Amino acid sequence: MQPLAQRLANYKVEGHKSRATASGKLVRVVGLTLEAIGCKAPIGSLCKVETMHGDMDAEVVGFSGEHLYLMPSEQITGVLPGAKVTPMASETGLPVGMELLGRVIDGVGNPLDGLGDIYTEKRASFNAEPINPLARKPITEPLDVGLKAINGLLTVGKGQRIGLFAGSGVGKSVTLGMMTRGTTAQVVVVGLIGERGREVKEFIEEILGTEGRQRSVVVAAPADASPLMRLKGCQTALTIAEYFRDQGLDVLLLMDSLTRFAQAQREIALSVGEPPATKGYPPSVFAKLPAW
């Protein structure tokens, strides 16, 4: 048995353990996309890009011949021609556990609330296999969300998905906050995707409140984050919710909003040359929505 300090060091949420492979170099930067040659990495893997301010994380989102297309997880600054690009053979998965309750994290699981590092002993795969349709539990039990109007007129069943559509400033976020505080679910996972930074703090402190935050995990990827981080924010929130579900708990997953998730995927897809289809959205958007 390893000492506790060693186990905590192994599971510290500061990045995944990784080993480097052969490096390449940066040859082109257009818009949001970095283009590298001289290295090989599978789609979805992480690379380190050398900049004037230190290494920058980027994910492989496509390739053409020997050229890799990378999408950075932060703003592109300090990048020079010929910069070193190193693929990282990293561990897959997101650190998960009861330690996440009451915390606010970013799109890849790093803490944003200033309450210190998060230590967990388990990891959940970002790309978990979908449940066999015949193995899914029928939706037969109602879930009390704490709002009489929804419970009585649009009853939410355990395992059901519903959408909330309305114009700006009419109370969508307030409704979500009321559901978070009033639901009978043991765990609430809130994904704030593409919100303005000011609205993220307001939601957590004023709408969610201390009572709602105690049993919640908030994943925040605001509008000023890169498209990749906004996309990862949705994936992280879903992965955390699935973990708690697999522990036998009732989980309420709130995503605000799927529209901004679709816009983030559109930005990435158009940047790597995917042709637009319906209303400017490329086909990959419609493939990812039902998968997530």
C-alpha positions in Angstrom: 0.0 0.0 0.0 1.4 3.4 -1.0 1.6 6.2 1.6 -1.3 8.6 1.6 0.9 11.5 0.4 2.1 9.5 -2.6 -1.4 8.4 -3.5 -2.6 12.0 -3.4 0.3 13.1 -5.5 -0.7 10.5 -8.1 -4.3 11.8 -8.4 -3.8 15.6 -8.0 -5.9 17.5 -10.5 -3.2 19.6 -12.1 -2.9 17.7 -15.4 -2.6 14.1 -16.5 0.6 12.0 -16.1 2.2 11.8 -19.5 5.3 10.8 -21.4 6.6 12.7 -24.4 7.1 11.3 -27.9 9.0 12.6 -31.0 8.5 16.4 -31.4 7.7 18.4 -34.5 7.5 22.1 -35.3 4.8 24.7 -35.9 4.5 25.8 -39.6 1.3 27.7 -39.8 -1.2 29.6 -37.6 -4.5 30.6 -39.2 -7.3 32.0 -37.0 -7.9 29.5 -34.2 -5.9 26.6 -35.8 -2.3 25.6 -35.4 -0.6 23.5 -38.1 2.4 21.3 -37.2 4.6 18.8 -39.1 7.3 16.3 -38.1 5.2 14.5 -35.4 2.4 12.0 -35.3 -0.5 11.9 -32.8 -4.1 10.6 -32.9 -7.1 12.8 -33.1 -8.2 13.9 -29.6 -4.7 13.6 -28.1 -2.9 16.4 -26.3 0.2 18.3 -27.5 2.5 20.9 -25.9 3.3 23.9 -28.1 6.3 26.0 -27.1 5.6 29.8 -26.8 7.3 32.8 -25.4 5.3 32.5 -22.2 5.8 28.7 -21.6 4.1 25.6 -23.0 0.6 25.8 -24.3 -1.8 22.9 -24.4 -3.5 22.1 -27.7 -5.6 19.1 -28.9 -5.3 17.4 -32.3 -8.6 18.0 -34.1 -7.6 16.9 -37.6 -4.8 16.1 -40.1 -4.0 16.3 -43.8 -1.1 14.2 -45.0 1.8 14.8 -42.7 0.2 18.0 -41.2 -1.5 18.0 -37.9 -4.3 20.5 -37.1 -4.3 21.6 -33.4 -6.8 23.6 -31.4 -5.3 25.4 -28.4 -7.1 25.4 -25.0 -6.2 29.0 -24.4 -5.7 32.3 -26.3 -3.0 32.1 -28.9 -0.2 34.4 -27.7 3.5 34.3 -27.9 3.6 31.7 -30.7 6.6 31.8 -33.0 7.2 30.2 -36.4 9.0 26.8 -36.0 7.9 26.5 -32.4 8.4 23.0 -30.9 5.3 20.8 -30.8 5.4 17.7 -28.6 2.7 15.1 -28.6 1.9 13.8 -25.1 1.0 10.1 -24.6 -1.2 11.0 -21.6 -3.6 9.1 -19.4 -7.1 9.4 -20.6 -9.9 10.2 -18.2 -11.2 12.8 -15.8 -10.5 12.7 -12.0 -13.9 12.1 -10.4 -15.2 11.5 -6.9 -17.3 12.9 -4.0 -14.5 15.4 -3.5 -15.9 17.4 -6.5 -19.1 18.3 -4.6 -19.3 22.0 -3.7 -16.5 22.9 -6.2 -16.2 25.0 -9.3 -14.0 23.7 -12.0 -13.0 24.6 -15.6 -13.5 22.6 -18.7 -10.8 20.1 -18.0 -11.3 19.7 -14.2 -9.0 22.4 -12.8 -10.4 24.2 -9.7 -11.6 27.8 -10.2 -12.9 28.6 -6.8 -9.7 29.2 -4.9 -10.3 26.4 -2.4 -7.2 24.5 -3.2 -6.4 21.5 -5.3 -8.8 18.6 -5.7 -7.7 15.1 -4.9 -9.5 12.0 -6.2 -8.7 8.3 -6.5 -10.8 7.5 -9.5 -10.9 8.5 -13.2 -13.7 8.4 -15.6 -13.2 8.0 -19.4 -14.2 10.9 -21.6 -15.2 8.4 -24.3 -17.3 5.9 -22.4 -19.2 3.4 -24.5 -22.9 4.3 -24.7 -25.4 2.0 -22.9 -27.0 -0.7 -24.9 -30.5 0.6 -25.8 -32.1 -2.7 -24.5 -30.2 -2.3 -21.2 -31.6 1.1 -20.4 -34.0 1.4 -17.6 -37.5 2.6 -18.6 -38.5 6.0 -17.6 -41.2 5.2 -15.0 -40.3 7.2 -11.9 -40.8 11.0 -11.6 -38.0 13.3 -10.4 -39.1 16.2 -8.2 -37.3 19.3 -9.4 -38.8 21.6 -6.7 -41.0 23.6 -9.1 -44.7 22.9 -8.9 -45.3 24.1 -12.5 -42.8 21.7 -13.9 -43.8 18.8 -11.6 -47.4 19.2 -12.5 -47.4 20.2 -16.1 -44.1 18.9 -17.5 -43.2 16.1 -15.1 -39.5 15.1 -15.5 -38.8 11.4 -15.3 -35.6 9.9 -14.1 -33.5 9.4 -17.2 -35.4 11.9 -19.3 -34.0 14.8 -21.2 -35.9 18.1 -21.5 -35.0 21.4 -23.2 -35.7 24.9 -21.9 -36.1 27.5 -24.6 -36.8 31.2 -24.1 -35.6 34.6 -25.0 -32.9 36.6 -23.2 -33.7 37.9 -19.7 -36.9 36.0 -19.0 -35.6 33.8 -16.2 -34.0 30.7 -17.6 -31.0 30.9 -15.2 -33.2 31.7 -12.3 -35.4 28.6 -13.1 -32.2 26.4 -13.3 -31.1 27.8 -9.9 -34.5 27.0 -8.3 -34.3 23.5 -9.7 -30.8 23.1 -8.2 -31.9 24.1 -4.8 -35.3 22.3 -4.8 -34.7 19.0 -6.5 -34.7 15.7 -4.7 -31.7 14.5 -6.7 -28.7 13.8 -4.4 -26.2 15.4 -6.9 -26.6 18.3 -9.3 -24.0 18.9 -12.0 -24.2 22.4 -13.6 -22.5 23.2 -16.9 -22.1 26.9 -17.5 -21.0 26.9 -21.1 -20.4 30.2 -23.0 -21.8 32.4 -20.3 -20.3 35.9 -19.7 -17.8 35.8 -16.9 -19.9 38.1 -14.8 -22.9 35.9 -15.1 -20.9 32.8 -13.9 -20.2 34.5 -10.6 -23.8 35.7 -10.2 -25.2 32.3 -10.9 -23.0 30.6 -8.3 -23.3 33.2 -5.5 -26.9 34.6 -6.0 -28.9 32.0 -7.9 -27.3 28.7 -6.8 -26.5 29.9 -3.3 -24.8 28.1 -0.4 -27.6 25.6 -0.1 -27.6 24.5 -3.7 -23.8 24.5 -3.9 -23.2 22.0 -1.2 -24.4 19.1 -3.4 -23.4 20.5 -6.7 -20.5 20.4 -9.1 -20.2 23.5 -11.3 -18.3 23.3 -14.6 -17.6 26.8 -15.9 -16.3 27.5 -19.4 -17.2 31.1 -20.1 -17.5 33.0 -23.3 -13.9 34.2 -23.2 -12.6 30.7 -23.0 -11.3 29.0 -26.2 -13.8 26.9 -28.3 -12.0 23.8 -27.2 -12.5 24.6 -23.5 -16.2 25.3 -24.1 -16.5 22.0 -25.9 -14.5 20.2 -23.1 -16.7 21.9 -20.5 -19.8 20.0 -21.8 -17.9 16.8 -22.0 -16.6 17.2 -18.5 -20.0 18.0 -17.0 -21.5 14.9 -18.7 -18.7 12.6 -17.6 -19.1 13.7 -14.0 -22.8 13.2 -14.1 -22.4 9.7 -15.5 -19.9 8.9 -12.8 -22.3 9.8 -10.0 -25.2 8.0 -11.8 -23.1 4.8 -11.9 -22.7 5.1 -8.1 -26.5 4.6 -7.8 -27.3 8.3 -7.1 -30.0 10.4 -8.6 -28.3 13.1 -10.6 -29.7 16.3 -12.2 -27.6 17.5 -15.0 -28.2 21.1 -16.1 -26.4 22.5 -19.2 -26.6 26.2 -20.0 -26.4 26.1 -22.9 -26.3 23.5 -25.7 -26.5 26.3 -28.3 -23.1 27.6 -27.2 -21.8 24.1 -27.3 -22.9 23.8 -30.9 -21.4 27.2 -31.7 -18.0 26.1 -30.2 -18.0 22.9 -32.3 -18.9 25.0 -35.3 -15.9 27.3 -34.7 -13.5 24.3 -34.4 -14.9 22.5 -37.4 -14.9 25.5 -39.7 -11.3 26.3 -38.6 -10.1 23.0 -39.9 -11.9 23.3 -43.2 -15.1 21.3 -42.6 -17.8 22.6 -45.0 -20.9 24.3 -43.5 -24.2 22.6 -43.9 -27.5 23.5 -42.3 -27.6 27.2 -41.2 -23.8 27.4 -41.3 -23.4 24.4 -38.9 -21.0 21.6 -40.2 -22.1 18.0 -40.1 -19.9 17.2 -37.0 -22.2 19.4 -34.8 -25.2 17.2 -35.6 -23.1 14.1 -35.0 -21.9 15.2 -31.6 -25.2 16.5 -30.2 -27.0 13.1 -29.9 -23.7 11.4 -28.9 -23.4 13.6 -25.8 
